[in-house]
Amino acid sequence: MKKAALASVSLSCALLFHSCDSGSVEEKRTEPGFIGITTAQFNGEKMEIGKPVMIPLSDQIRFTGVVVTSPDGCARVSLPVPGLVERISSRSGQQVSRGEVLMTITGNEIIDLQQEFAGSSALLTRLKSEFERLSELSGERIATKKEMIAAESAYRAELAKHNALILKISMVGLDPLAVAGGNFSTSYSVRAPIAGYVTSLGVAVGMHVDPSHTVAEIVNPGSFELLLSVFEKDIGKVRAGQKVEYSVPDGGRVNRTTSLRSVGKAVSGETKSVACYAPLEGADAGVHVNGQFVEGAIYAGTDSVPAVPISSLVVTENGSYVLAFDKKENDRYLFRILRVGTGRQNEDFVELTGTPLPDSILVKGIQNVRIE
């Protein structure tokens, strides 16, 4: 909370002012629990008296969070067929388009796959022909039923194998018709499954890589969202659609806003918090990086409440105080030191709670008052 003044308070006190004209310190003692300010001091320090006002304030549910990608905004790339890294066409931090070549893989495995597919294609052609011949003979009652069943089984088994090999050939980006015709490739290209930025590369040229190994990771900044951790005790106040205000602690404290998209339904046993999500849209998504820490507040339950300017509070280790205007007599303003409770707040006002509200308080110039 913005602090208007820091002081120690006792009910027996004196007001010390630096004179605007001479720079000397002037002390005005009064009865316990009150402060007296001369008219000259009041005018010279440009003080003002005002009244508490009714304004709408929201409950602020504090949270910490992190920038994450949506499930479809992060890709961990692996190989469909194992092999040796022949060439690397991308670098960490590089922006890539969907389908752009990241690296080229070579090795015996990709050649063996093509050889197996070509052999299966040839065998399938023969088995199909045999199956069709026996089908005709069976119709003329020349072939036996046993021969017909054997031919059909062999054909359909090889057809299933052939179709599976077509899928494998297609996954590495090769043309099944060309491979079936004997046009083999010594390598295949690994392409980016999404557009974004390459955040890591886990390979080197000449390295043998298995399908279980992640060769690259790509993140799409357009998919960034906020993962917010809200304490269990506050989750009952949180609803989708509520305003979220957040900032990066070391990012100049620039406040950005979004709205809550979803509220989790499970409490983390480790942190005792509930995961909530809020989108990052437009320009805000572009200024963040994956895994970045954020903090802020969710604005919930707006009510019209009595409030005073934050600058009218004296905040001490023992609590918060205002100077309630009592009266003006002779050449002096008399203020009563009133301890107050505080609640919700925004950038300018803070809610007063728990104490009968004074009619008028010192709202400007309290920073020039030192209470002892």
Secondary structure, 3 states (H helix, E strand, C coil): CCCCCECCCCCCCEEEEECCCCCCEEEEECCCCEEEEEHHHHHHCCCEEECCEEEEEEEEEEEEEEEEECCCCEEEECCCCCEEEEEECCCCCCEECCCCEEEEEECHHHHHHHHHHHHHHHHHHHHHHHHHHHHHHHHCCCCCHHHHHHHHHHHHHHHHHHHHHHHHHHHCCCCHHHHHCCCCCCEEEEECCCCEEEEEECCCCCCEECCCCCCEEEECHHHEEEEEEEEHHHHHHCCCCCEEEEECCCCCCCCEEEECCEEEEEECCCCCEEEEEEECCCHHHHCCCCCCEEEEEEEEEEEEEEEEEHHHCEEECCEEEEEEEEEEECCEEEEEEEEEEEEEECCCEEEEECCCCCCCEEEECHHHCEEC
